[in-house]
Amino acid sequence: MMLTPNQLNFSGGPGALPESVLQQVQQAIIAVPDVGLSILGISHRSDWFANVMHELEHNVRSLLGLPPNYHVLMLQGGATQQFSMIPMTWLRGSTEAADYLHTGYWSGKSLTEAQREGPMRVLWQGGAIGNATPLSHTPSSIPFSRLPMDDELDFNPRAPYFHYISNETVEGLQFQRVLGRDDVPRVCDMSSDFLSRPCEAERYSLIYAHAQKNLGPAGVTVVVLRDEWLLQAKQDAPGFLDYRTHIAAHSIYNTPPVFAIYVVLLVTRWLLNEVGGLANMHAINTAKAARLYQVIDESDGFYRSRAAVADRSLMNVTFNLPSVEHEQKFLAAAQQAGFSGLAGHRSVGGIRASIYNGLTQEAVDALAGFMKVFRGLN
């Protein structure tokens, strides 16, 4: 089978998009069907775009099984903006500390922003297996390799909220359970595994996910927000950083990224109509990850997984080779063979194969075959 460049995109983001979605996007750049204009030039105030937003919200609700007391927003600023908006809205002025987990590079980024707004407590700092690393270390120097177990977490029942990241893209760690107390607002950054598997969304007060992993191109961030928690929001946030502003404006408070939102709509249609829902998507993603982890585990130590087995990510398979020289040689050979984006994050190095929703099983099988051949030659 001849693989397309889309199928060979193993980058940590922007990730691969489904081929059928790319074909529709290609057509839409010239002219959106039944509109006659390029998607790059359609007004965000048009009836057509209002229908796009309505259908996209409906699709997200359907995929997650959301009850009616949740808002679905399409915002800008990525997860980074949410790192600030959340504590600005619910932590500023609080006498109780919000609970946070520090499980990897990106959760470490969220801590700094929370500290600007009010008291926060780090329940757990990850390090090597069986070890904890002080928070004073920078995220880039922490060898995160596992996630906390339940008996390591002492949640505060009076916390304004509890925040964690479901999948750490840099370290290749993913929670396989819902964390926290049901009587404390639960907030989760699902940027790198949102809509990749079923989600007990009704147990969260807020979920956020930027698009460029599983949902579409960069430029839009999905926020799922429970109405009851919104009633506790502080009243002094600037308009653009106030969730209520965007709810009232139906996510069109300012000019939204029309192109990015349209692609996310196409991806949700693909998940509903071609994949058949999140349970099927999860089965596909599980099979893809299992294929690569099998090659790693059967390599007699040539490929060395960075993550504890119980916490391995289905989205980001991270590993090392016997030496930096081996890794450089591997990356050069992989690039020449058509595998793009396999270099590990700059903070940790090594190899990272990101296998988001849009990446096919055929592409994963091709990489697995390459890894076997490379090992045999080295």
C-alpha positions as CSV (number, residue, x, y, z in Angstrom):
1,M,0.0,0.0,0.0
2,M,1.3,3.4,-0.9
3,L,1.2,5.6,2.2
4,T,0.4,9.3,1.8
5,P,2.4,12.0,3.7
6,N,-0.7,12.4,6.0
7,Q,-0.3,8.8,7.1
8,L,3.3,9.3,8.0
9,N,2.9,12.3,10.3
10,F,4.1,11.1,13.7
11,S,4.5,14.6,15.1
12,G,3.5,15.6,18.6
13,G,1.4,18.3,16.9
14,P,-0.1,19.4,14.7
15,G,-1.1,15.8,14.1
16,A,-2.3,13.8,11.1
17,L,-5.8,14.4,9.8
18,P,-8.0,11.7,8.3
19,E,-7.6,11.4,4.6
20,S,-11.3,11.9,3.9
21,V,-11.2,15.2,6.0
22,L,-8.2,16.4,4.0
23,Q,-10.0,15.8,0.8
24,Q,-13.0,17.9,1.9
25,V,-10.6,20.6,3.2
26,Q,-8.9,20.7,-0.2
27,Q,-12.2,21.3,-1.9
28,A,-13.3,23.9,0.7
29,I,-10.2,26.0,0.2
30,I,-11.3,26.5,-3.4
31,A,-15.1,26.6,-2.7
32,V,-17.2,25.2,0.1
33,P,-20.0,23.1,-1.3
34,D,-23.3,24.9,-1.6
35,V,-21.6,28.2,-0.7
36,G,-19.3,29.0,-3.7
37,L,-16.7,30.8,-1.6
38,S,-13.4,29.7,-0.3
39,I,-13.5,28.6,3.4
40,L,-10.7,31.2,3.9
41,G,-13.0,34.0,2.9
42,I,-16.4,33.2,4.4
43,S,-17.7,35.6,7.0
44,H,-18.0,34.5,10.6
45,R,-21.3,36.4,10.7
46,S,-22.9,34.4,7.9
47,D,-25.8,32.1,8.3
48,W,-23.6,29.3,7.0
49,F,-21.0,29.7,9.8
50,A,-23.8,29.9,12.4
51,N,-24.9,26.5,11.2
52,V,-21.4,25.2,11.4
53,M,-21.1,26.3,15.0
54,H,-24.5,24.8,15.8
55,E,-23.7,21.4,14.2
56,L,-20.2,21.3,15.8
57,E,-21.6,21.8,19.3
58,H,-24.3,19.2,18.6
59,N,-21.6,16.7,17.4
60,V,-19.4,17.2,20.5
61,R,-22.4,16.8,22.7
62,S,-23.3,13.6,20.9
63,L,-19.8,12.1,21.0
64,L,-19.5,12.8,24.8
65,G,-23.0,12.1,25.8
66,L,-23.2,15.6,27.4
67,P,-26.2,16.5,29.5
68,P,-27.9,19.8,28.7
69,N,-26.3,21.7,31.7
70,Y,-23.0,22.0,29.8
71,H,-21.8,24.7,27.5
72,V,-19.5,23.9,24.5
73,L,-17.3,26.7,23.5
74,M,-14.8,27.2,20.6
75,L,-12.1,29.6,22.0
76,Q,-8.7,30.8,21.0
77,G,-5.3,30.9,22.9
78,G,-4.8,27.1,23.2
79,A,-4.4,25.3,26.4
80,T,-1.9,28.0,27.5
81,Q,-4.7,30.6,27.7
82,Q,-6.8,28.1,29.8
83,F,-3.9,27.8,32.2
84,S,-4.6,31.4,33.1
85,M,-8.4,31.7,32.5
86,I,-9.3,29.0,35.0
87,P,-7.4,30.3,38.0
88,M,-8.5,33.9,37.1
89,T,-12.1,32.8,37.2
90,W,-12.2,30.4,40.2
91,L,-9.0,30.9,42.2
92,R,-8.5,34.7,42.4
93,G,-9.4,35.9,45.9
94,S,-9.8,32.4,47.4
95,T,-8.6,31.5,50.8
96,E,-8.4,27.8,50.0
97,A,-5.8,26.4,47.7
98,A,-6.6,24.7,44.4
99,D,-5.2,21.2,44.0
100,Y,-2.9,20.5,41.1
101,L,-0.9,17.6,39.8
102,H,2.6,18.0,38.4
103,T,2.9,14.9,36.1
104,G,5.0,16.2,33.3
105,Y,6.2,19.1,31.2
106,W,2.8,20.6,30.3
107,S,1.2,20.3,33.7
108,G,4.3,22.1,35.0
109,K,3.4,25.0,32.8
110,S,-0.1,25.2,34.3
111,L,1.3,25.6,37.9
112,T,3.1,28.9,37.2
113,E,-0.1,30.6,35.9
114,A,-2.2,29.3,38.9
115,Q,0.4,30.7,41.3
116,R,-0.2,34.2,39.9
117,E,-3.9,34.2,40.8
118,G,-4.2,32.6,44.3
119,P,-3.2,29.8,46.6
120,M,-2.5,26.4,45.0
121,R,-1.2,23.1,46.3
122,V,0.8,20.5,44.3
123,L,-0.5,17.1,45.4
124,W,2.2,15.2,43.6
125,Q,5.4,15.9,41.7
126,G,6.5,13.1,39.4
127,G,10.0,11.8,38.9
128,A,11.6,8.5,38.2
129,I,9.7,5.4,39.1
130,G,9.5,5.1,42.9
131,N,10.8,8.6,43.4
132,A,9.5,12.1,43.7
133,T,11.3,15.2,42.4
134,P,11.0,18.6,44.3
135,L,8.9,21.2,42.6
136,S,11.9,23.6,42.5
137,H,13.2,21.6,39.6
138,T,12.3,22.9,36.1
139,P,10.0,20.7,34.1
140,S,12.7,20.1,31.5
141,S,15.0,18.5,34.1
142,I,12.4,16.1,35.7
143,P,12.6,12.5,34.4
144,F,8.8,11.8,34.7
145,S,8.2,8.2,34.1
146,R,5.1,7.3,36.0
147,L,1.8,8.7,37.3
148,P,0.5,8.7,40.9
149,M,-1.5,5.9,42.4
150,D,-4.7,6.7,44.3
151,D,-3.0,6.2,47.7
152,E,-0.4,8.8,46.9
153,L,-3.1,11.6,46.5
154,D,-4.6,13.4,49.5
155,F,-7.4,15.6,48.0
156,N,-8.7,18.7,49.8
157,P,-12.5,18.5,50.1
158,R,-12.6,22.3,50.4
159,A,-10.4,23.1,47.3
160,P,-11.9,25.5,44.8
161,Y,-11.1,22.9,42.1
162,F,-8.7,20.1,41.2
163,H,-6.7,20.3,38.0
164,Y,-4.8,17.7,36.1
165,I,-3.7,16.7,32.6
166,S,-5.1,13.4,31.3
167,N,-2.2,12.8,28.8
168,E,1.3,14.1,29.0
169,T,2.5,14.3,25.4
170,V,6.2,14.9,26.2
171,E,6.7,12.0,28.6
172,G,4.1,9.6,27.0
173,L,2.0,9.2,30.2
174,Q,-1.7,8.8,30.3
175,F,-4.3,8.4,33.1
176,Q,-6.6,5.4,32.5
177,R,-9.0,6.6,35.2
178,V,-10.9,9.7,36.4
179,L,-9.1,11.3,39.3
180,G,-10.3,13.5,42.2
181,R,-13.4,13.8,44.4
182,D,-16.9,14.2,42.9
183,D,-17.7,16.9,45.5
184,V,-14.8,19.1,44.3
185,P,-14.9,20.7,40.8
186,R,-12.8,18.6,38.5
187,V,-10.9,20.4,35.7
188,C,-8.9,18.5,33.1
189,D,-6.6,19.4,30.2
190,M,-7.5,16.8,27.6
191,S,-5.7,18.5,24.8
192,S,-3.9,15.4,23.5
193,D,-6.5,12.7,24.0
194,F,-9.9,14.5,23.7
195,L,-12.3,12.6,21.6
196,S,-9.8,9.7,21.3
197,R,-11.8,7.5,23.7
198,P,-15.1,7.5,25.7
199,C,-15.1,10.1,28.5
200,E,-17.2,10.4,31.6
201,A,-17.7,14.1,30.8
202,E,-20.5,14.6,33.4
203,R,-17.9,14.0,36.2
204,Y,-16.0,17.1,35.1
205,S,-16.8,20.8,35.8
206,L,-14.5,21.9,32.9
207,I,-12.7,20.1,30.1
208,Y,-10.4,21.9,27.7
209,A,-8.5,20.8,24.6
210,H,-6.7,22.6,21.9
211,A,-7.4,21.1,18.4
212,Q,-4.0,20.3,16.9
213,K,-3.7,16.8,18.2
214,N,-6.9,14.8,17.5
215,L,-9.4,17.5,16.3
216,G,-7.9,19.6,13.6
217,P,-5.4,22.4,12.9
218,A,-4.1,24.9,15.5
219,G,-6.2,27.9,16.2
220,V,-9.2,26.7,18.2
221,T,-9.7,25.3,21.7
222,V,-12.7,23.3,22.8
223,V,-14.0,24.1,26.2
224,V,-16.8,22.0,27.9
225,L,-18.1,23.8,31.0
226,R,-20.8,22.9,33.5
227,D,-23.3,25.7,34.1
228,E,-23.5,25.2,37.8
229,W,-19.8,25.8,38.3
230,L,-20.0,28.9,36.1
231,L,-22.3,30.5,38.7
232,Q,-19.3,30.5,41.1
233,A,-17.1,32.5,38.6
234,K,-15.5,35.7,39.8
235,Q,-17.0,38.9,38.3
236,D,-13.9,40.9,37.5
237,A,-12.3,39.2,34.5
238,P,-11.7,41.1,31.3
239,G,-14.3,40.5,28.7
240,F,-12.2,38.3,26.4
241,L,-11.1,36.2,29.4
242,D,-14.6,35.7,30.7
243,Y,-16.3,32.5,29.8
244,R,-19.8,34.2,30.1
245,T,-18.8,36.6,27.4
246,H,-18.1,33.8,25.0
247,I,-21.3,31.9,26.0
248,A,-23.4,34.9,25.4
249,A,-21.7,35.5,22.0
250,H,-22.0,31.8,21.0
251,S,-18.2,31.7,20.7
252,I,-18.2,34.6,18.2
253,Y,-17.2,37.5,20.6
254,N,-14.4,38.4,18.2
255,T,-13.5,37.0,14.8
256,P,-13.1,33.3,15.3
257,P,-10.7,31.0,13.3
258,V,-13.4,30.0,10.8
259,F,-11.1,27.6,8.9
260,A,-9.9,25.7,12.0
261,I,-13.4,25.4,13.4
262,Y,-14.7,24.1,10.0
263,V,-12.0,21.4,10.0
264,V,-12.9,20.4,13.6
265,L,-16.5,20.0,12.4
266,L,-15.3,17.7,9.6
267,V,-13.4,15.6,12.1
268,T,-16.4,15.2,14.4
269,R,-18.5,14.1,11.4
270,W,-15.7,11.6,10.6
271,L,-15.8,10.3,14.2
272,L,-19.6,9.9,14.1
273,N,-20.2,8.7,10.6
274,E,-17.0,6.9,9.5
275,V,-15.4,5.7,12.8
276,G,-18.7,5.1,14.5
277,G,-18.1,6.8,17.8
278,L,-15.6,7.1,20.6
279,A,-15.7,3.4,21.6
280,N,-14.6,2.4,18.1
281,M,-12.0,5.2,18.0
282,H,-10.6,3.9,21.3
283,A,-10.3,0.3,20.0
284,I,-8.4,1.6,16.9
285,N,-6.1,3.7,19.1
286,T,-5.5,0.8,21.5
287,A,-4.5,-1.5,18.6
288,K,-2.1,1.1,17.1
289,A,-0.4,1.7,20.4
290,A,-0.1,-2.1,21.2
291,R,1.7,-2.6,17.9
292,L,4.5,-0.2,18.8
293,Y,4.8,-1.2,22.4
294,Q,5.1,-4.8,21.3
295,V,8.1,-4.0,19.1
296,I,9.6,-2.1,22.0
297,D,9.0,-4.9,24.5
298,E,10.3,-7.6,22.2
299,S,13.5,-5.7,21.3
300,D,15.7,-7.1,24.1
301,G,16.3,-3.6,25.5
302,F,17.3,-2.0,22.2
303,Y,14.2,0.1,22.4
304,R,13.6,1.3,25.9
305,S,10.2,2.6,26.9
306,R,10.3,5.8,29.0
307,A,6.9,5.2,30.7
308,A,5.8,2.7,33.3
309,V,3.8,0.0,31.7
310,A,0.6,0.8,33.6
311,D,0.8,4.5,32.6
312,R,1.8,4.2,28.9
313,S,0.0,6.6,26.6
314,L,-2.1,5.5,23.7
315,M,-1.4,8.8,22.0
316,N,2.4,9.3,22.5
317,V,4.8,6.4,22.4
318,T,8.1,7.5,23.9
319,F,11.3,5.5,24.0
320,N,15.1,5.7,23.9
321,L,17.8,3.7,22.1
322,P,21.1,2.5,23.6
323,S,22.8,5.8,23.0
324,V,22.3,9.3,21.6
325,E,24.3,8.3,18.6
326,H,21.8,5.4,17.9
327,E,18.9,7.9,18.3
328,Q,20.4,10.3,15.8
329,K,21.0,7.6,13.3
330,F,17.4,6.3,13.9
331,L,15.9,9.7,13.3
332,A,18.0,10.3,10.1
333,A,17.0,6.9,8.7
334,A,13.4,7.3,9.7
335,Q,13.2,10.7,8.0
336,Q,14.7,9.3,4.8
337,A,12.2,6.5,4.9
338,G,9.3,9.0,5.1
339,F,8.5,9.0,8.8
340,S,8.1,12.6,10.0
341,G,8.1,14.1,13.5
342,L,9.7,11.3,15.5
343,A,12.2,13.4,17.5
344,G,11.3,13.6,21.2
345,H,10.4,16.9,22.8
346,R,13.4,19.2,23.2
347,S,13.1,19.0,27.0
348,V,13.7,15.2,27.1
349,G,15.1,14.1,23.7
350,G,14.8,10.5,22.6
351,I,12.1,9.3,20.3
352,R,8.3,10.0,20.3
353,A,5.8,8.5,18.0
354,S,2.5,10.4,18.3
355,I,-0.3,8.3,17.0
356,Y,-3.4,10.5,17.2
357,N,-6.8,9.8,15.8
358,G,-6.0,10.6,12.2
359,L,-3.0,8.4,12.0
360,T,-3.8,5.1,10.3
361,Q,-3.1,1.5,11.5
362,E,-1.1,1.1,8.2
363,A,1.2,4.0,9.1
364,V,1.8,2.4,12.5
365,D,2.5,-1.0,11.0
366,A,5.0,0.6,8.6
367,L,6.8,2.3,11.5
368,A,6.8,-1.0,13.4
369,G,8.4,-2.7,10.4
370,F,11.0,0.0,10.1
371,M,11.9,-0.3,13.8
372,K,12.4,-4.0,13.4
373,V,14.6,-3.6,10.4
374,F,16.6,-0.8,12.0
375,R,17.3,-2.9,15.1
376,G,18.5,-5.8,12.9
377,L,21.0,-3.6,11.2
378,N,22.3,-2.1,14.4
